[in-house]
Amino acid sequence: ARSVGERHVFKARSRVSGGLDLTGFATMDLIIEAVPEVLGLKQDVFAQLEAMCPRTTILASNTSALPIGSIAEKLVSKDRVIGLHFFSPVSKMPLLEIVRTPETSALTLARSLRYANQIGKTPIVVNDGPGFYTTRVLGFYLMAALEMIQAGHSIEAVDRGCRMVGWPVGPITLLDEVGIDVGAKVSKTLAAAFPGRITVPPTVDQFLAEKRFGRKTGRGFYVYPSDKPGLLGRRARKQVDPEVYSYFAGRQAVAEESHPEELGERLTLIAALEAVRCLEAGILQSPRDGDIGAVFGFGYPPMRGGPFRHIDAQGLGAVITRATGLRERHGAAYEVPELLRKLAREGKNFASMNQGESA
């Protein structure tokens, strides 16, 4: 006999059907597109859907980084287009990032929020832009981790350092889990949107050429053994592939090896500073949304309460001093956003912005 949970899963699966064309989509109230991260492909799918669906059907995209406005560019009824960005694994991750464009109607947004509530997700509403909020911050964080490896730090030190400061997994492990092929597409979208601020190392293309995609192909930055248990019934653990460092051409020798925790703190600061830039640019509506999105969406250390609470707890002046010192030693990744300086000059913090919002 099936348990209650198994019966629910069986019932849900029995409602799912597949096909090789768009037959049946004309009856849908909400359609969520999740085809590969290729702009032209997504535009084509949306054009076909618009031609067959009622005017009231919401057309949503689960894209990770492509601007929703670009996906909807060729449509007539842009007001019903919205981003519904889920996080993997969808069954466990609580966040739903709802991305609205300037053309998205209030009704489309309201119906999308109701849908999030119906499926038990915690929503945040953000404005459109490359990478929105969560992917943009995560992209800068992950590429900075690769730059640390290029600078001579070990993969083990970078991953362990981030776990030490509260991230659930290290950034290099996360790249392997998400898929280096997926991470490459997202990172290149961000690099094109923020030239000079984010760089995708040639290493990534070398990985792709050799189908070194991460866990799903058994090899990425780490080597993943078979899931079959060994002689004593134990499963082998993943290990850093000793060949991987040869892909980092011109890899430097670290003059003074940093403690792993220091590396983790530096990467956390990069993520926090990019979150501030998202608020500054109007992608985020409030620091509160940024904290919820960071903790529930990409694993910002939960005990810190999110990047804005974290900065407030440390003190804005202390964070500015820390970032300024790191910028002198490690470059523009630690540039202090003007919004952070402005709040510090005025004797305010990010919590005060939340209070202003609720008022």
C-alpha positions as CSV (number, residue, x, y, z in Angstrom):
1,A,0.0,0.0,0.0
2,R,1.2,3.5,-0.8
3,S,1.8,6.1,2.0
4,V,-0.2,9.3,1.9
5,G,2.8,11.2,0.5
6,E,3.3,8.6,-2.2
7,R,-0.4,8.8,-3.2
8,H,-0.1,12.6,-3.5
9,V,3.0,12.2,-5.8
10,F,1.2,9.5,-7.9
11,K,-1.9,11.7,-8.2
12,A,0.2,14.7,-9.3
13,R,2.2,12.7,-11.9
14,S,-1.0,11.3,-13.3
15,R,-2.0,14.8,-14.3
16,V,1.2,15.4,-16.3
17,S,1.3,14.7,-20.0
18,G,3.9,15.3,-22.7
19,G,4.0,16.0,-26.4
20,L,6.1,17.2,-29.3
21,D,4.1,20.3,-30.1
22,L,1.9,22.9,-28.4
23,T,-1.4,21.0,-28.6
24,G,-3.5,21.7,-25.6
25,F,-1.8,24.9,-24.5
26,A,-4.7,27.0,-25.9
27,T,-6.8,26.1,-22.8
28,M,-4.2,27.2,-20.2
29,D,-4.6,30.1,-17.7
30,L,-0.9,30.2,-17.0
31,I,2.0,28.8,-19.0
32,I,5.6,28.7,-17.7
33,E,8.3,28.4,-20.3
34,A,11.5,26.6,-19.3
35,V,13.3,25.9,-22.6
36,P,17.1,26.4,-22.8
37,E,18.7,29.8,-22.2
38,V,18.7,31.0,-25.8
39,L,16.9,34.3,-26.5
40,G,15.7,33.5,-30.0
41,L,14.3,30.2,-29.0
42,K,12.4,31.7,-26.1
43,Q,11.0,34.5,-28.3
44,D,9.8,31.9,-30.8
45,V,8.0,29.8,-28.2
46,F,6.3,32.9,-26.8
47,A,5.2,34.0,-30.3
48,Q,3.7,30.7,-30.9
49,L,1.9,30.7,-27.6
50,E,0.6,34.3,-28.1
51,A,-1.0,33.2,-31.5
52,M,-3.0,30.4,-29.9
53,C,-3.8,31.4,-26.4
54,P,-6.7,33.5,-25.1
55,R,-5.8,37.1,-24.3
56,T,-6.2,36.3,-20.6
57,T,-3.5,33.6,-20.5
58,I,-0.4,34.6,-18.5
59,L,2.9,33.9,-20.3
60,A,5.7,33.4,-17.8
61,S,9.4,32.5,-18.2
62,N,11.5,30.6,-15.8
63,T,14.7,32.0,-17.4
64,S,17.6,32.4,-15.0
65,A,19.2,35.5,-16.5
66,L,17.7,36.8,-19.8
67,P,15.7,40.0,-19.3
68,I,11.9,39.3,-19.5
69,G,11.5,42.4,-21.6
70,S,13.8,41.0,-24.3
71,I,11.9,37.7,-24.3
72,A,8.6,39.6,-24.8
73,E,10.1,42.1,-27.3
74,K,8.3,40.8,-30.4
75,L,4.9,40.2,-28.7
76,V,1.8,42.3,-29.1
77,S,0.4,41.8,-25.6
78,K,3.4,42.4,-23.5
79,D,1.3,43.2,-20.4
80,R,0.6,39.5,-19.7
81,V,4.3,38.5,-19.7
82,I,6.1,38.0,-16.4
83,G,9.1,36.1,-15.0
84,L,8.5,33.2,-12.6
85,H,12.0,32.2,-11.6
86,F,12.1,28.9,-9.6
87,F,15.1,27.5,-7.8
88,S,16.5,24.0,-7.9
89,P,15.4,21.6,-6.5
90,V,12.0,23.2,-6.9
91,S,10.4,20.7,-4.5
92,K,12.7,22.0,-1.7
93,M,13.6,25.6,-2.4
94,P,10.9,27.9,-1.0
95,L,11.5,31.1,-3.0
96,L,9.8,32.2,-6.2
97,E,11.3,35.3,-7.8
98,I,8.6,37.2,-9.7
99,V,10.0,39.5,-12.3
100,R,7.9,42.3,-13.7
101,T,8.7,44.5,-16.7
102,P,7.5,48.1,-17.2
103,E,4.7,46.6,-19.4
104,T,3.5,43.9,-17.0
105,S,0.0,44.6,-15.8
106,A,-1.1,44.9,-12.2
107,L,-3.6,42.0,-12.9
108,T,-0.8,39.7,-14.3
109,L,1.3,40.5,-11.2
110,A,-1.6,39.9,-8.8
111,R,-2.5,36.6,-10.4
112,S,1.1,35.5,-10.3
113,L,1.3,36.3,-6.6
114,R,-1.9,34.3,-6.0
115,Y,-0.3,31.4,-7.9
116,A,2.8,31.5,-5.7
117,N,0.6,31.3,-2.6
118,Q,-1.4,28.4,-4.1
119,I,1.8,26.3,-4.6
120,G,3.3,27.2,-1.2
121,K,6.2,29.4,-2.4
122,T,7.5,32.5,-0.7
123,P,7.5,35.2,-3.4
124,I,9.6,38.4,-3.9
125,V,8.7,40.8,-6.7
126,V,11.7,42.4,-8.5
127,N,12.0,44.6,-11.5
128,D,13.4,43.3,-14.8
129,G,17.1,43.4,-15.7
130,P,19.9,41.0,-16.6
131,G,20.0,38.2,-14.0
132,F,17.2,40.0,-12.0
133,Y,18.3,39.9,-8.4
134,T,19.3,36.4,-7.4
135,T,21.1,35.3,-10.5
136,R,22.9,38.6,-10.8
137,V,24.3,38.4,-7.2
138,L,25.1,34.7,-7.5
139,G,26.9,35.3,-10.8
140,F,29.3,37.9,-9.4
141,Y,29.9,35.6,-6.4
142,L,30.7,32.5,-8.5
143,M,32.9,34.3,-10.9
144,A,34.8,35.9,-8.0
145,A,35.4,32.4,-6.7
146,L,36.9,31.4,-10.0
147,E,39.2,34.4,-9.9
148,M,40.4,33.3,-6.5
149,I,41.4,30.0,-8.0
150,Q,43.2,31.8,-10.9
151,A,45.0,33.8,-8.2
152,G,46.4,30.6,-6.8
153,H,44.0,29.6,-4.0
154,S,42.9,25.9,-4.0
155,I,39.4,24.8,-4.8
156,E,39.2,23.1,-1.4
157,A,40.1,26.3,0.4
158,V,37.5,28.4,-1.5
159,D,34.7,25.9,-0.9
160,R,35.6,25.2,2.7
161,G,35.9,28.9,3.5
162,C,32.4,29.6,2.3
163,R,31.0,26.7,4.3
164,M,32.9,28.0,7.4
165,V,31.1,31.4,7.2
166,G,27.6,29.8,6.7
167,W,27.0,29.1,3.0
168,P,25.3,25.6,2.6
169,V,27.8,24.6,-0.1
170,G,30.9,26.1,-1.5
171,P,30.8,28.1,-4.8
172,I,32.8,25.6,-6.8
173,T,30.7,22.7,-5.7
174,L,27.6,24.8,-6.5
175,L,28.9,25.3,-10.1
176,D,29.3,21.6,-10.5
177,E,25.8,20.9,-9.1
178,V,24.0,23.5,-11.2
179,G,26.0,22.5,-14.3
180,I,28.9,24.3,-15.7
181,D,27.1,24.5,-19.1
182,V,24.2,26.3,-17.4
183,G,26.5,28.5,-15.4
184,A,28.4,29.5,-18.5
185,K,25.3,30.7,-20.3
186,V,24.2,32.7,-17.3
187,S,27.6,34.2,-16.7
188,K,28.1,35.2,-20.3
189,T,24.7,37.0,-20.2
190,L,25.9,38.9,-17.2
191,A,29.3,39.7,-18.6
192,A,27.6,41.2,-21.7
193,A,25.3,43.3,-19.5
194,F,28.1,44.5,-17.1
195,P,31.2,44.8,-19.3
196,G,34.4,45.3,-17.2
197,R,32.7,44.3,-14.0
198,I,32.4,40.5,-14.5
199,T,34.7,38.3,-16.5
200,V,34.1,34.7,-17.6
201,P,37.5,33.0,-17.7
202,P,38.6,31.0,-20.8
203,T,38.6,28.0,-18.5
204,V,34.8,27.8,-18.8
205,D,34.9,27.3,-22.6
206,Q,37.6,24.7,-22.2
207,F,35.4,22.8,-19.8
208,L,32.4,23.0,-22.2
209,A,34.5,21.7,-25.1
210,E,35.4,18.6,-23.2
211,K,31.8,18.2,-21.8
212,R,33.1,18.7,-18.3
213,F,29.7,19.9,-17.0
214,G,29.9,18.9,-13.4
215,R,28.1,16.2,-11.5
216,K,25.7,15.3,-14.3
217,T,28.7,14.2,-16.5
218,G,30.7,12.8,-13.6
219,R,33.4,15.4,-13.9
220,G,33.7,19.1,-13.4
221,F,36.0,20.8,-10.9
222,Y,35.4,17.6,-8.9
223,V,35.4,14.0,-10.0
224,Y,32.2,12.1,-9.0
225,P,32.6,8.4,-8.4
226,S,29.9,5.9,-9.2
227,D,26.9,5.9,-6.9
228,K,27.5,2.1,-6.3
229,P,28.7,1.4,-2.8
230,G,32.2,0.0,-2.3
231,L,33.3,-3.3,-0.6
232,L,32.3,-2.0,2.9
233,G,29.0,-0.6,1.7
234,R,30.3,3.0,1.7
235,R,29.9,5.3,-1.2
236,A,33.1,7.0,-2.5
237,R,33.2,10.8,-1.9
238,K,33.8,13.4,-4.6
239,Q,37.3,14.7,-4.9
240,V,38.9,17.6,-6.7
241,D,40.1,16.5,-10.1
242,P,43.9,16.9,-10.0
243,E,43.9,17.8,-13.7
244,V,41.6,20.8,-13.3
245,Y,44.3,23.3,-12.4
246,S,45.9,22.8,-15.8
247,Y,42.9,24.6,-17.3
248,F,43.8,27.8,-15.4
249,A,46.5,29.1,-17.8
250,G,48.9,31.4,-16.1
251,R,47.6,30.5,-12.6
252,Q,49.5,32.6,-10.1
253,A,51.3,31.5,-7.0
254,V,49.7,33.0,-3.9
255,A,52.2,35.2,-2.2
256,E,50.6,34.7,1.2
257,E,48.0,31.9,1.6
258,S,44.8,33.3,3.1
259,H,42.9,31.3,5.7
260,P,39.9,29.7,4.1
261,E,37.5,31.6,6.4
262,E,39.0,34.9,5.0
263,L,38.3,33.8,1.5
264,G,34.7,33.0,2.5
265,E,34.3,36.4,4.1
266,R,35.6,38.1,1.0
267,L,33.2,36.3,-1.3
268,T,30.3,37.0,1.1
269,L,31.2,40.7,1.0
270,I,31.2,40.6,-2.9
271,A,27.7,39.1,-2.8
272,A,26.5,41.7,-0.3
273,L,27.9,44.6,-2.3
274,E,26.2,43.4,-5.4
275,A,22.9,43.1,-3.5
276,V,23.3,46.8,-2.6
277,R,23.8,47.7,-6.2
278,C,20.6,45.8,-7.1
279,L,18.7,48.0,-4.6
280,E,20.5,51.1,-5.8
281,A,19.4,50.3,-9.5
282,G,15.8,49.7,-8.6
283,I,15.9,45.9,-9.3
284,L,14.9,45.3,-5.6
285,Q,12.0,47.2,-4.1
286,S,13.3,46.9,-0.5
287,P,16.2,45.6,1.6
288,R,13.6,43.2,3.1
289,D,13.0,41.6,-0.3
290,G,16.7,41.3,-0.8
291,D,17.3,39.5,2.4
292,I,14.4,37.0,1.8
293,G,15.6,36.4,-1.8
294,A,19.3,35.9,-0.7
295,V,18.6,33.4,2.1
296,F,15.8,31.5,0.5
297,G,17.0,31.7,-3.1
298,F,20.8,31.2,-3.2
299,G,21.9,30.3,0.3
300,Y,23.3,33.5,1.7
301,P,24.4,32.5,5.3
302,P,21.1,32.2,7.1
303,M,22.5,33.2,10.5
304,R,23.3,36.6,8.9
305,G,19.7,37.2,8.0
306,G,20.6,38.3,4.4
307,P,23.1,40.8,3.0
308,F,21.3,44.0,4.2
309,R,20.8,42.7,7.8
310,H,24.4,41.5,7.7
311,I,25.7,44.9,6.7
312,D,23.6,46.7,9.3
313,A,24.8,44.3,12.0
314,Q,28.5,45.0,11.1
315,G,27.9,48.7,10.8
316,L,28.0,50.5,7.5
317,G,31.2,52.4,8.3
318,A,33.0,49.2,9.2
319,V,31.9,47.5,5.9
320,I,33.0,50.6,3.9
321,T,36.4,50.5,5.6
322,R,36.8,46.8,5.0
323,A,35.7,47.0,1.4
324,T,38.0,50.0,0.7
325,G,41.0,48.1,2.1
326,L,40.2,45.0,0.0
327,R,39.8,47.1,-3.1
328,E,43.3,48.4,-2.7
329,R,44.7,44.9,-2.5
330,H,42.3,42.9,-4.8
331,G,40.7,45.3,-7.2
332,A,37.4,46.7,-8.2
333,A,35.2,43.8,-7.1
334,Y,35.2,45.5,-3.7
335,E,34.1,49.0,-5.0
336,V,31.7,50.5,-2.5
337,P,28.3,51.3,-3.9
338,E,27.3,55.0,-3.6
339,L,24.0,54.0,-1.8
340,L,26.1,52.5,1.0
341,R,28.2,55.6,1.3
342,K,25.1,57.8,1.2
343,L,23.3,56.0,4.0
344,A,26.5,56.0,6.1
345,R,26.9,59.8,5.6
346,E,23.3,60.3,6.7
347,G,23.6,58.1,9.8
348,K,21.0,55.7,8.4
349,N,21.0,51.9,7.7
350,F,19.1,49.5,5.5
351,A,16.5,48.8,8.2
352,S,15.5,52.4,8.0
353,M,14.6,51.9,4.3
354,N,12.3,49.0,5.3
355,Q,10.6,51.2,7.8
356,G,10.1,53.9,5.2
357,E,8.5,51.3,2.9
358,S,6.0,50.1,5.5
359,A,5.1,53.6,6.4
